[in-house]
Amino acid sequence: MLEDGDSPAVLAQPAVASSVGQGSTFHPEPRAAKATRRARLALSDAQYALSRRYRRASDSTDDFVHGNPWKSIALAAVGGLIVGLLASR
């Protein structure tokens, strides 16, 4: 029987919201989980390498723009003109 304040929706909720860490110590980790962990680590390493390359390119671009402001404005204008011509076709 329902007690005060208990609704059927509350009673239908699982006792544990997450099953992480609740596995048996007698069952080793499956191969799929190991492969997933290796893939996650490889992607993390790739992300780190890409972020370092991006930072290096960003810093060198910033240095160029600060050192050569008029060249930067001319390059941006030419680039905008080319993109505008291509977009109008």
Buried (B, 14 or more C-beta within 10 A) or exposed (E): EEEEEEEEEEEEEEEEEEEEEEEEEEEEEEEEEEEEEEEEEEEEEEEEEEEEEEEEEEEEEEEEBEEEEEEBEEEEEEEEEEEEEEEEE
